[in-house]
C-alpha cells in the first residue's frame, strides 16, 4: 500500500521537505525560553539546545567541510569515533545562548538551500554526505530523516507535537519501509515461514510487509510484499500484523525508548512482533 501522503521523489520536493523540517526546528527554537533550551531530550546527554546545535553543526560541515576545533570530554553518551565527531559541534556551542544557535541554524540552512537549488544540480550530483560523497538525492533523504527525527525529539521534550504528516515524516517512513526486508530477516532474525506486516494508521498512512524465506547458505531472506513482485507463498506461512501510529512507529524506528514505551496492537505471533519492533531502528 503506497504511503499517503507520498514521500517526495524529485529534487524540488526533497529540498522543500528539507527546508520545511529545518524551518520547524528554527521556529521551535524561537519559541524557547532559556529553561526550555535546557530540557533533556530522548537523545542521552542532549538538551533541546544540544539538538539544535547538532543540526547546525552537521549542516555547516556538509556545506563547508570545516571540522570544529574543540576537545570533547569523555561523556558517557558518546559511542565510538563517529559519536565523538558528532559531539564536536554540540560541545562547541554548549556555552552559547540558545537563540544564537537558532540564528546560526537559520543562516546555515538558507545557504544549504541556495546551494541545493543552484542551476545544474540534479538528484545525481555528487556532494558531501554524512557518510562520505553521495548523490544529492540520497544525501538529502538521509538529512531529512535525521533533522526530522531531531525535530520530533525537540517537540517531545517541549510537549509540542506536530509535523507528523509532513514531507519529512513521509521520507522517514519511505526509508523505513524500504529497509524492512533487511530489518525483519537479518536484524530481527525472523525465521522462514513468517510473514510480517507493518500497518501505519497515520497521519502518514501505509502498509509494508515482508515474506521471510530460506536464502543462500541457510540464511533467511526477506522478500517485500505489496511491491508487484510475485511470490507463491506457502499455506503454512504464519502472518503477523503490527498496527501502530506514525508517531509510535517513527519513535521506535528512531531508537527512542523501548517497545513498552509505545502503543501497538498485534494480530498473529506476539513474540515475532516484539522481536521485529526491537530491531526496527534505522537511525544511527
KOLMARLO-51798 format. One record per residue (C-alpha): x, y, z. Coordinates in steps of 0.001 Angstrom, whole numbers, padded with zeros to 6 digits, always signed. Last residue first. Example, Ala and Ser with C-alpha at 12.3 -4.5 7.8 and 13.67 -1.06 7.14 Angstrom:
# residues 2
+013670-001060+007140 +012300-004500+007800 
//
This chain:
# residues 284
+022236+005694+013622 +018513+005995+012752 +017122+002782+011223 +015794+001013+014358 +013282-001804+013821 +015189-004409+015838 +013052-004419+018997 +009909-003904+016902 +010675-007039+014899 +011395-009110+018002 +008183-007855+019626 +006103-008798+016613 +007631-012267+016393 +006832-012886+020065 +003235-011675+019630 +002573-014066+016719 -000606-013030+014917 -002627-009826+015086 -000626-007369+017132 -001543-003959+018510 +000793-001067+019225 +001268+001632+021842 +004803+002838+022524 +007034+002941+025629 +006980-000852+026023 +008905-001114+022755 +011805+000809+024225 +012682+004485+024091 +013792+006491+021068 +015507+004144+018629 +014486+006255+015628 +012472+003308+014294 +010622+003182+017627 +009838+006905+017506 +008862+006542+013835 +006351+003758+014514 +004839+005386+017606 +004321+008732+015866 +003087+007208+012614 +000521+005207+014573 +000567+001460+015205 -000545-001876+013787 +001706-004916+013743 +000466-007777+011547 +001831-011300+011950 +001142-013960+009321 +002392-017533+009772 +003111-019284+006459 +001565-022772+006271 -000288-022145+003012 +003055-021178+001440 +003910-018123-000593 +003958-018153-004365 +005525-014715-004647 +005092-012268-007493 +006919-008946-007165 +004497-006035-007547 +005830-004396-004399 +002960-005126-001980 +005206-007570-000108 +008973-007295+000144 +011014-010523+000221 +013232-011014+003278 +015892-013713+003117 +016827-016141+005887 +020311-017617+005808 +020680-021343+005110 +023697-020898+002877 +021625-018921+000362 +018110-017899+001289 +015214-019553+003065 +012050-017417+003091 +010755-014484+005094 +007882-012640+003420 +007986-008986+004348 +005275-006379+004581 +004543-002707+004171 +001376-000734+004828 +000769+002971+004672 -000741+006008+006319 +001246+009095+007266 -001099+010668+009878 -001444+007767+010188 -002612+004188+010783 +000734+002603+009924 +000380-001135+009239 +003571-003183+009417 +003207-006699+008019 +005371-009701+008889 +005128-013022+007029 +006796-015999+008664 +007767-019312+007093 +011449-018540+007200 +012637-017437+010664 +012738-013866+011939 +016331-012876+012667 +015409-009400+013925 +018393-007806+012160 +018554-010118+009151 +015036-011154+008129 +012932-008359+009635 +015327-005428+009420 +016632-006420+005997 +013143-006776+004491 +012019-003554+006269 +014696-001217+004902 +012495+000194+002118 +009640+000612+004626 +011881+002635+006915 +013189+004840+004102 +009627+005614+002981 +008500+006269+006552 +011273+008793+007152 +010596+010484+003797 +006870+010696+004670 +007617+012263+008062 +009904+014824+006435 +007285+015656+003821 +004897+016440+006647 +002025+014441+008162 +003579+014077+011627 +004567+017746+011586 +003315+018306+015147 +003633+017628+018860 +004531+020468+021248 +005325+018953+024665 +008707+020694+024754 +010731+017487+025096 +008553+015681+022540 +008777+018570+020088 +012565+018655+020422 +012896+014919+019784 +010447+015279+016852 +012658+017949+015299 +015604+015651+015935 +013951+012905+013881 +013007+015437+011181 +016660+016501+011002 +017917+012927+010657 +015376+011710+008105 +015705+014920+006075 +019490+014554+006099 +019280+010959+004913 +016862+011875+002125 +019048+014815+001120 +022180+012672+000881 +020475+010062-001297 +019055+012635-003715 +022227+014734-003777 +024322+011742-004837 +026900+010712-002226 +030400+011556-001033 +031009+010255+002501 +028868+009048+005398 +027043+012309+006226 +027226+013383+002568 +029484+015756+000625 +028036+016144-002856 +027641+014070-006018 +025021+015394-008457 +022633+012507-009213 +019463+014180-007915 +020335+017180-010046 +022181+020467-009517 +022666+022304-012811 +021136+025568-011691 +021595+026095-007940 +018802+024898-005643 +020970+022685-003406 +023394+025566-002862 +020600+028014-002010 +019027+025503+000372 +022358+024972+002121 +022950+028697+002468 +019487+029267+003925 +020010+026348+006330 +023297+027834+007553 +021732+031224+008294 +018667+029847+010107 +020848+027404+012021 +023133+030210+013173 +020241+032284+014467 +018974+029206+016351 +022392+028839+017985 +022263+032499+018956 +018799+031933+020464 +020208+029233+022723 +022949+031389+024189 +026321+029789+023528 +028218+027926+026239 +027478+024452+024835 +028050+025582+021241 +031437+023984+020518 +030421+020903+022512 +027478+020289+020177 +029586+020673+017028 +032225+018336+018433 +029674+015728+019590 +029187+014457+016041 +032889+013625+015783 +032838+011886+019169 +029840+009807+018105 +031612+008767+014904 +034699+007902+016925 +032867+005444+019144 +029852+005815+021390 +029461+009063+023307 +026710+009001+025971 +029096+008630+028908 +030879+011859+028034 +034632+011553+027594 +035250+015276+027147 +035331+016707+023599 +038197+018994+022663 +037294+021626+020082 +038433+022537+016587 +035158+022215+014683 +035535+020420+011308 +035169+022590+008192 +033732+020783+005159 +031842+023935+004194 +028225+022950+003484 +028191+019435+004958 +030078+020766+007986 +027537+023555+008487 +024642+021121+008179 +026277+018838+010748 +026930+021638+013205 +023580+023372+012941 +021621+020103+013353 +023777+019135+016337 +023443+022575+017904 +019649+022363+017621 +019700+019040+019482 +022113+020468+022045 +019688+023323+022670 +016888+020851+023454 +019229+019031+025815 +021490+016127+024927 +023136+013583+027241 +021092+010635+026012 +018930+011569+022990 +015303+011423+024204 +015535+015036+025308 +016534+016935+028456 +015220+020493+028916 +017909+023200+028985 +016629+025040+025902 +013195+025238+027525 +014636+026921+030633 +016312+029564+028471 +012912+030168+026857 +012056+028507+023588 +009635+029823+020931 +012404+030790+018508 +013843+027303+018860 +010570+025719+017768 +010526+028013+014743 +014128+027145+013845 +013452+023405+014196 +010345+023810+012002 +012438+025733+009479 +014727+022704+009202 +011693+020434+008718 +010258+022648+005982 +013515+023342+004172 +014393+019648+003939 +010877+018797+002733 +011108+021579+000115 +014561+020404-000993 +013139+016887-001375 +010184+018118-003408 +012360+020245-005685 +014759+017339-006229 +012052+014843-007201 +010994+011884-005048 +008779+013397-002380 +007324+010869+000086 +003661+010084-000502 +000950+011421+001789 -000221+008711+001921 +002270+005912+001591 +001603+003313-001062 +000000+000000+000000 
//
